[in-house]
Amino acid sequence: MDSTARAIVVGIDLSGTSDQALDWAATEAARVGRPLTVLHAYEPAAYPAVRAGVPGGTVVTDLDETLKDLAVQTVSHCADRLRQSHPGLEVRTLTTLGPAGATLVDASREAELVVVGAHGRGALKGLLFGSVSTHVCAHSHTPVIVVREAASRSLTDARVVVGVDGSETSQAALAFAYAQASSRGLGLTIVHTWQLDGDEVSVAWGVDWEELGEQERSVVAEAVAGFGERYPDVDVRRHVTQADAVEELRRLSENACLLVVGTHGRGTVSGWFKGSVSQPLLRAAHCPVAVVHPSGVNQTRASGGRAVHA
């Protein structure tokens, strides 16, 4: 393994509910031959029980050192477990005092991927899995994989699913999705949904539905131009339908190993890849969700060494 390679970074808490994210990150790092960095950010505000003291009223006097020791023990335990389950995997550990969201965003500058969990519980509830995962997805300098507790199962016939709307952001998501599908030897389902807005619905009787459908299909045709030549090994299915974006992507995620979306997308479909779409999917998808920024795909991104340019 190349020790100079960009690492996959996984953020953990102390609740044990980050195990799915940790295992997903380790499997991915081993698959693509990348080092894995297990990161835990700690801050006193996240430990109300420690801040308040222990039974009997004894107050912890050296709080920072106590938290640091606990953090080091946690990441060391995780690293030892992963080295046993993934022989040959280079596992690094990092602990830091500070906000988890800002720490992970900073780490993303030099990372191949950032992996976080969702809906964590316990002492760090809300620190890493919730508001922080949303913060990381919004500000990361590299693609972010969000692994929910109920969405980490594997399927033998799964596909990669990606949503597109023709924007620069969805092109970034599409490039990442193609690379993932190719490196995993899986098929790719490209999803584009559309809906009429309020004004259009009021005059729907005059809509040429056939022409409208063709226009929406052309969005996908233009988006995928060139990818077929670059990834001839990927079996591609196009799914264009009049439907709610969140509901359709959530439904299709049931048989997916990875759902890929962009952020801050623009185009003819209101709300595509903005918070109104990506955030509900982080909570409701049946598989891990990759959140991709336009600036995050002009380098090799967990694609088995293949550069991705969109």
Secondary structure, 3 states (H helix, E strand, C coil): CCCCCCEEEEECCCCCCCHHHHHHHHHHHHHHCCCEEEEEEECHHHCHHHHHCCCCCCCCCCHHHHHHHHHHHHHHHHHHHHHHHCCCCCEEEEEEECCHHHHHHHHHHHEEEEEEEECCCCCCCCCCCCHHHHHHHHHCCCCEEEEEHHHCCCCCCCEEEEECCCCHHHHHHHHHHHHHHHHHCCCEEEEEEECCCHHHHHCHHHCCHHHHHHHHHHHHHHHHCCHHHHCCCCCEEEEEEECCHHHHHHHHHHHEEEEEEECCCCCCCCCCCCHHHHHHHHHHCCCCEEEECHHHCCCCCCCCCCCCCC
